[in-house]
Amino acid sequence: MESSGHKEVLPIMTLHLKRSFSPAVLCHVTGLSTSTVEMSWERKEKEADDYVMIGETLPSGDGRFQKTIYLFAEFEDLMKNEYRCVLTFKTLKGKTHALMNQQLHLIYGTD
């Protein structure tokens, strides 16, 4: 157990696609131990600033924080390009994690 009495728990990252005129992909992270985090979207391993809106870091009510970043792109662009949500944060021990990411995989079809 940690000397501070807190167990180190990594955040949880989820991706959601909102269908609308211009599709938005939400990358939502919960369970952050600090409000000082950076989030970004990458397209083909380069930062995708042009289509991104970063939400505020908000308290979750349990002493932890949550944050959402939005990616706005045409559906065809989402289908043919590789996008990745990247989170950079410090753990309670002060270690920096810059490699927590989740790749967006879209499969379009009808069942």
Backbone as CSV, one residue per row, in Angstrom:
resi,resn,N_x,N_y,N_z,CA_x,CA_y,CA_z,C_x,C_y,C_z
1,MET,0.842,-1.187,0.000,0.000,0.000,0.000,0.883,1.246,0.000
2,GLU,0.436,2.297,-0.618,1.181,3.544,-0.698,1.296,4.181,0.680
3,SER,2.371,4.925,0.907,2.542,5.594,2.189,1.473,6.658,2.411
4,SER,0.928,7.218,1.325,-0.121,8.235,1.456,-1.488,7.621,1.717
5,GLY,-1.572,6.277,1.643,-2.844,5.615,1.866,-3.700,5.506,0.621
6,HIS,-3.215,5.994,-0.529,-3.964,5.924,-1.766,-3.403,4.833,-2.661
7,LYS,-4.263,4.020,-3.198,-3.851,3.006,-4.154,-3.798,3.639,-5.537
8,GLU,-2.737,3.360,-6.273,-2.568,3.927,-7.612,-3.486,3.186,-8.596
9,VAL,-4.380,3.919,-9.248,-5.307,3.341,-10.214,-5.199,4.147,-11.495
10,LEU,-5.025,3.462,-12.617,-4.932,4.158,-13.897,-6.312,4.587,-14.373
11,PRO,-6.392,5.691,-15.111,-7.673,6.169,-15.634,-8.274,5.183,-16.641
12,ILE,-9.555,5.375,-16.920,-10.280,4.573,-17.910,-10.611,5.475,-19.084
13,MET,-10.297,5.011,-20.296,-10.543,5.789,-21.508,-11.580,5.066,-22.364
14,THR,-12.599,5.822,-22.824,-13.609,5.257,-23.719,-13.800,6.181,-24.918
15,LEU,-14.149,5.589,-26.064,-14.425,6.344,-27.281,-15.878,6.143,-27.669
16,HIS,-16.523,7.224,-28.142,-17.915,7.167,-28.576,-18.055,7.965,-29.871
17,LEU,-18.806,7.439,-30.812,-19.092,8.150,-32.060,-20.505,8.698,-31.994
18,LYS,-20.634,10.026,-32.162,-21.951,10.663,-32.225,-22.279,10.897,-33.682
19,ARG,-23.386,10.379,-34.138,-23.804,10.601,-35.523,-24.581,11.902,-35.614
20,SER,-24.138,12.737,-36.519,-24.799,14.006,-36.769,-24.367,14.473,-38.146
21,PHE,-24.680,15.724,-38.483,-24.282,16.263,-39.785,-22.779,16.134,-39.972
22,SER,-22.026,16.532,-38.968,-20.575,16.328,-38.952,-20.278,15.405,-37.773
23,PRO,-19.902,14.152,-38.049,-19.695,13.207,-36.942,-18.668,13.726,-35.927
24,ALA,-18.944,13.470,-34.676,-18.022,13.818,-33.600,-17.652,12.536,-32.867
25,VAL,-16.377,12.376,-32.626,-15.908,11.259,-31.828,-15.472,11.839,-30.489
26,LEU,-15.993,11.273,-29.420,-15.668,11.719,-28.076,-14.695,10.739,-27.458
27,CYS,-13.645,11.260,-26.884,-12.733,10.460,-26.081,-12.919,10.948,-24.658
28,HIS,-13.433,10.087,-23.804,-13.772,10.469,-22.434,-12.902,9.670,-21.474
29,VAL,-12.276,10.372,-20.533,-11.404,9.725,-19.562,-11.939,10.000,-18.164
30,THR,-12.039,8.947,-17.372,-12.482,9.066,-15.985,-11.414,8.468,-15.071
31,GLY,-11.513,8.773,-13.793,-10.602,8.193,-12.813,-9.239,8.851,-12.769
32,LEU,-9.161,10.115,-13.204,-7.882,10.834,-13.169,-7.564,11.266,-11.746
33,SER,-6.332,11.033,-11.300,-5.951,11.389,-9.938,-5.529,12.850,-9.818
34,THR,-5.418,13.552,-10.941,-5.035,14.955,-10.941,-5.841,15.704,-11.994
35,SER,-6.003,17.000,-11.786,-6.720,17.785,-12.790,-5.769,18.296,-13.872
36,THR,-4.472,18.074,-13.692,-3.483,18.514,-14.666,-3.217,17.389,-15.660
37,VAL,-3.963,17.389,-16.743,-3.815,16.365,-17.786,-3.817,17.053,-19.142
38,GLU,-3.252,16.392,-20.102,-3.290,16.867,-21.478,-3.893,15.771,-22.336
39,MET,-4.802,16.163,-23.223,-5.406,15.212,-24.149,-5.261,15.756,-25.560
40,SER,-5.116,14.853,-26.506,-5.024,15.264,-27.903,-5.518,14.131,-28.793
41,TRP,-5.849,14.488,-30.020,-6.153,13.515,-31.061,-4.997,13.512,-32.038
42,GLU,-4.591,12.329,-32.471,-3.570,12.193,-33.497,-4.181,11.564,-34.733
43,ARG,-3.740,12.049,-35.890,-4.145,11.474,-37.176,-2.865,11.059,-37.873
44,LYS,-2.759,9.799,-38.184,-1.550,9.253,-38.804,-0.312,9.630,-38.005
45,GLU,-0.411,9.500,-36.674,0.674,9.737,-35.732,1.134,11.194,-35.653
46,LYS,0.314,12.148,-36.135,0.603,13.579,-35.993,-0.593,14.226,-35.308
47,GLU,-0.336,15.268,-34.523,-1.418,15.917,-33.792,-2.440,16.509,-34.752
48,ALA,-3.719,16.261,-34.485,-4.824,16.720,-35.337,-5.516,17.897,-34.663
49,ASP,-4.940,19.093,-34.748,-5.484,20.281,-34.091,-6.705,20.864,-34.780
50,ASP,-6.778,20.754,-36.093,-7.796,21.452,-36.875,-9.225,21.046,-36.556
51,TYR,-9.438,19.854,-36.087,-10.786,19.324,-35.911,-11.096,18.991,-34.459
52,VAL,-10.397,19.600,-33.518,-10.463,19.174,-32.127,-11.019,20.263,-31.218
53,MET,-11.845,19.838,-30.251,-12.312,20.726,-29.192,-12.073,20.006,-27.861
54,ILE,-11.333,20.652,-26.967,-10.993,20.044,-25.684,-11.922,20.575,-24.609
55,GLY,-12.559,19.664,-23.885,-13.454,20.044,-22.794,-12.676,20.361,-21.532
56,GLU,-13.381,20.896,-20.546,-12.771,21.228,-19.259,-12.505,19.955,-18.469
57,THR,-11.530,20.031,-17.576,-11.306,18.957,-16.615,-12.274,19.195,-15.467
58,LEU,-13.119,18.214,-15.192,-14.178,18.362,-14.192,-14.017,17.355,-13.066
59,PRO,-14.409,17.748,-11.852,-14.375,16.786,-10.743,-15.453,15.722,-10.940
60,SER,-15.132,14.500,-10.507,-16.086,13.391,-10.623,-16.929,13.217,-9.369
61,GLY,-16.586,13.927,-8.294,-17.347,13.808,-7.053,-16.764,12.790,-6.083
62,ASP,-15.731,12.057,-6.518,-15.104,11.052,-5.664,-13.632,11.372,-5.404
63,GLY,-13.254,12.638,-5.620,-11.868,13.033,-5.437,-11.024,12.863,-6.688
64,ARG,-11.624,12.347,-7.724,-10.934,12.157,-8.995,-11.508,13.123,-10.026
65,PHE,-10.968,13.080,-11.249,-11.372,14.009,-12.289,-11.706,13.268,-13.577
66,GLN,-12.395,13.982,-14.482,-12.741,13.443,-15.792,-12.566,14.527,-16.841
67,LYS,-12.366,14.093,-18.080,-12.157,15.051,-19.159,-12.590,14.410,-20.476
68,THR,-13.073,15.264,-21.411,-13.497,14.806,-22.730,-12.842,15.672,-23.792
69,ILE,-12.448,15.045,-24.887,-11.937,15.749,-26.052,-12.750,15.273,-27.260
70,TYR,-13.110,16.221,-28.131,-13.968,15.924,-29.276,-13.165,16.032,-30.569
71,LEU,-13.431,15.128,-31.488,-12.828,15.163,-32.818,-13.962,15.285,-33.825
72,PHE,-13.945,16.350,-34.637,-14.962,16.568,-35.665,-14.329,16.312,-37.028
73,ALA,-14.876,15.369,-37.763,-14.337,15.030,-39.079,-15.438,14.387,-39.911
74,GLU,-15.272,14.440,-41.216,-16.211,13.768,-42.108,-16.129,12.263,-41.878
75,PHE,-17.249,11.581,-42.028,-17.304,10.151,-41.776,-16.301,9.402,-42.655
76,GLU,-16.186,9.809,-43.914,-15.261,9.150,-44.836,-13.818,9.298,-44.350
77,ASP,-13.501,10.486,-43.797,-12.169,10.728,-43.265,-11.907,9.828,-42.052
78,LEU,-12.906,9.663,-41.207,-12.771,8.784,-40.052,-12.553,7.340,-40.474
79,MET,-13.190,6.947,-41.588,-13.075,5.573,-42.069,-11.704,5.278,-42.675
80,LYS,-11.133,6.242,-43.390,-9.908,5.941,-44.141,-8.619,6.341,-43.428
81,ASN,-8.698,7.063,-42.327,-7.496,7.494,-41.614,-7.433,6.888,-40.222
82,GLU,-6.237,6.775,-39.716,-6.019,6.245,-38.380,-6.000,7.394,-37.374
83,TYR,-6.938,7.392,-36.455,-7.008,8.394,-35.392,-6.750,7.726,-34.054
84,ARG,-6.130,8.468,-33.157,-5.794,7.946,-31.843,-6.009,9.052,-30.810
85,CYS,-6.650,8.712,-29.701,-6.812,9.634,-28.577,-5.652,9.395,-27.617
86,VAL,-4.938,10.477,-27.268,-3.740,10.357,-26.433,-3.935,11.165,-25.152
87,LEU,-3.571,10.569,-24.041,-3.690,11.190,-22.723,-2.314,11.244,-22.077
88,THR,-1.934,12.407,-21.563,-0.696,12.564,-20.807,-1.066,13.034,-19.404
89,PHE,-0.574,12.332,-18.393,-0.928,12.670,-17.013,0.172,12.211,-16.078
90,LYS,0.120,12.681,-14.838,1.040,12.233,-13.791,0.259,11.398,-12.791
91,THR,0.870,10.311,-12.359,0.250,9.467,-11.350,0.487,10.069,-9.972
92,LEU,-0.094,9.449,-8.938,0.100,9.932,-7.570,1.574,9.880,-7.164
93,LYS,2.327,8.958,-7.759,3.753,8.841,-7.467,4.567,9.855,-8.264
94,GLY,3.917,10.626,-9.141,4.613,11.629,-9.931,5.167,11.121,-11.245
95,LYS,4.864,9.880,-11.593,5.333,9.327,-12.863,4.482,9.872,-13.997
96,THR,5.101,10.200,-15.110,4.371,10.699,-16.267,4.048,9.537,-17.204
97,HIS,2.788,9.445,-17.580,2.355,8.459,-18.561,1.929,9.211,-19.807
98,ALA,2.628,9.010,-20.896,2.299,9.705,-22.135,1.820,8.727,-23.200
99,LEU,1.785,7.456,-22.878,1.475,6.468,-23.895,0.094,5.853,-23.748
100,MET,-0.719,6.381,-22.827,-2.073,5.844,-22.719,-2.877,6.391,-23.885
101,ASN,-3.277,5.506,-24.775,-4.017,5.944,-25.949,-4.941,4.843,-26.404
102,GLN,-5.883,5.218,-27.212,-6.824,4.260,-27.759,-7.072,4.632,-29.210
103,GLN,-6.936,3.648,-30.084,-7.115,3.885,-31.511,-8.579,3.717,-31.885
104,LEU,-9.024,4.567,-32.788,-10.393,4.534,-33.274,-10.481,3.577,-34.453
105,HIS,-11.334,2.581,-34.349,-11.579,1.638,-35.440,-13.062,1.736,-35.804
106,LEU,-13.358,2.141,-37.016,-14.750,2.221,-37.470,-14.999,1.166,-38.532
107,ILE,-16.074,0.456,-38.374,-16.513,-0.510,-39.377,-17.925,-0.122,-39.748
108,TYR,-18.129,0.193,-41.010,-19.430,0.639,-41.459,-20.109,-0.468,-42.239
109,GLY,-21.344,-0.724,-41.925,-22.094,-1.749,-42.633,-23.458,-1.909,-42.016
110,THR,-24.260,-2.771,-42.610,-25.592,-3.058,-42.069,-25.688,-4.530,-41.772
111,ASP,-26.418,-4.846,-40.749,-26.613,-6.250,-40.359,-27.931,-6.756,-40.885
